[in-house]
Amino acid sequence: MAQHRRRRTALAITVPLALAAAGTLAYGMLPGTQPKASAATAPVWATATADGFASVNALGQNGTYGGRDGKTVTVKTLADLEKYATSADPYVIVVAATITMDPVGKEIKVQSNKTIVGAGTSGQIVAGGFFLGEGVHNVIIRNLTIRDAYQGTWNDKEHDYDGIQMDGAHHVWIDHNDIRHMADGLIDSRKDTTYLTVSWNKLSQENKAFGIGWTDNVTSNITIHHNWIRETEQRNPSTDNVAHAHLYNNYLEDDPGTAITSSYGNYARGRTNMLLENSYFQGMNNPVTRDSTATLVQRGNVFSATTGKNESGGSGASWDPKSYYSYTLDKAADVPSLLKSGTGPRSSIGTTATTTTTATTAAAAATLTVAQDGSGQYRTVQAAVDAVPANNASRVVISVKPGTYREVVKVPANKPHVTIQGAGSSRKDTVIVYNNAAGTKKPDGSTYGTPGSATVSVQSDDSQLRNLTVTNDFDEASHQDIANQAVALLTQADKIFLDGIIVNGDQDTLEMETAAADKLGRVYVANSYITGNVDFVFGRATAVVDKSVITLKKRWNGSSAGYVTAASTPADRKGILINKSSISGDVSNASFYLGRNWHPGGSTTVDPQATVRNTTLSAAIKSTPWSDMGGFSWKDDRFAEYRNTGAGSGAAGSDRPQLTDAQAAGQEVADWLGGWTPTAS
């Protein structure tokens, strides 16, 4: 499985990173959390996020992460499986037994925001499967055996008993399953189902393996990789009217020693535009086929003892999957052995070396508990921070029980390796809040200033905040007589990981700085929500906001006007990168800039940088999205976009610079982080 682990994401982060777009999902749970009433614990791999097209931000959904934000439950009965799978709430559902459908052929109508995953190899669904209807989204089905709904007729046109059927769903990941011996088909992707990834599955003993289509529309985007399809006659897959079909590193096998004979292999039908790479075809009849209206490009495939059609060509536009997502090809010659050993349910799927390291670190970390009711070691977060030894050499986790903690928290520079983590089932459960502003007076009569207004400030390297909310609730309307910059969260250190948090404020919500002008300060914000209105993501740090939701907020007087970013980047460093996120809010159209260039004190030595890429922009974003600040022209600094989508996106122009593909290749998340791999601990 080393090859599989290597293909995860460019960052070997051991927690899921994707988040739903604003308004589509309530703030939820972090991976592995659960209700006290349940003894269920999700396996370490149960909360992974998808690759391929299922990872793409589109249709208001940021990637595919399933029930990650919900409770984790273990089921052993049909009644419990159906109860949780059909619930409107998000769940990670761990199937820990063989569950037989009643009646035969029953397909549970799965609702959105679900992960259904087998516990080791014990999770089996017999005599039925799952159905994902119109609009169902953000579903993961992994590590299950789905089998034996066969009704005795090989080309069964009476019983539509599929393993997994999708009609108009989107953002679905089907991974590491063994699906076999059903009636009609193993997997059906129908009626414009899109942003689908099917990976590392074993599909066998069936007339029809995997059908795609049942529509005249050409809108679907599908990735199919590392699947072992053997002893199936047709639909291997049959891909009809798919806008972008990316098939790679699949193994199609027709064993001459069995009674099942293949009719065809990969088939591009209708107006499909298919890219087929580094796959292996063993003994297949008509291994690669296309309609005259379809486009099919082949690269690097291996054909062994195949006969009949092996086609490519077509007039459709060329396309590159890497403009949508990253992936790594295995050598085609290695595919048979790789997939024979790596497809289907795993006893410990997805466990990586990074995960092992994290588990070891977490086990060794000291933990301090905070609870307002006195049930912890400390009643305030600051008291726990104060208890961390100076110059501590190892991780200290401060676990904060649910509650609203009205206090100012400061983690000083001499206390590195500190994690402040909410202990609730939701990031909403633990709230740290205060209401200082830049113009608020201290007891000595001086004012706090912008950095000093922060509710939480982190000045120590290698520190983290997870699963909690940080808010500055300063009342601007009542205090227009003072400077009203009011920071919720301030960072002034290197290697800061903000994971699964909410940061609420108005002006200057999230300030990311460095310890000094000549110091490096990297910040990675993932799986989070940030709310504000003026310059609310700002500072000189090298900062990434990845797969998060940025919510635009009206001003204190009800008006809509603002700026998302205000970078003050040193000339030789990288600034603010917003990647694979969404920017929207209940504000007027064309009322917000993506950012402006901050030259603190009129400095001419800074070179502010902000890049917004692969992000969904609402109509609130201006068509000229960058603005001058303090007499400095933004055009003299570094501002750009790349492949953004949504009503607020726009074409390249003198007022809207766009990166070229070559430039974008040097402005990835990994380029910003510079060899640092954020790992939750």
Secondary structure, 3 states (H helix, E strand, C coil): CHHHHHCCCCCCCCCCCCCCCCCCCCCCCCCCCCCCCCCCCCCCCCCCCCCHHHHCEECCEECCCCCCCCEEEEECCHHHHHHHHCCCCCEEEEECCEEECCCCCEEEECCCCEEEEECCCCCEEECEEEEECCCCEEEEEECCEEECCCCCCCCCCCCCECCEEEECCEEEEEECCEEECCECEEEEEECCCEEEEEECCEEEEEEEEEEEECCCCCCEEEEEECCEEEEEEECCCEEECEEEEEEECCEEECCCCCCCCCCCCEEEECCCEEEEECCEEECCECCEEECCCCEEEEECCEEECCECCECCECCCCCCCHHHCCCCCCCCHHHHHHHHHHHCCCCCCCCCCHHHHHHHHHHHHCEEEEECCCCCCCECCHHHHHHHCCCCCCCCEEEEECCEEEECCEEECCCCCCEEEEECCCCCCCEEEEECCCCCCECCCCCECHHHHCCCEEECCCCCEEECCEEEECCCCCCCCCCCCCCCCEEEECCCEEEECCEEECCECCEEEECCCCCCCCEEEEECCEEEECEEEEEECCEEEEECCEEEECCCCCCCCCEEEEEECCECCCCCEEEECCEEEECCCCCCEEEEEECCHHHCCCECCEEEEECCEECCCECCCCEECECCECHHHCEEEEECCECCCCCCCECCECECCHHHHHCCCHHHHHCCCCCCCC
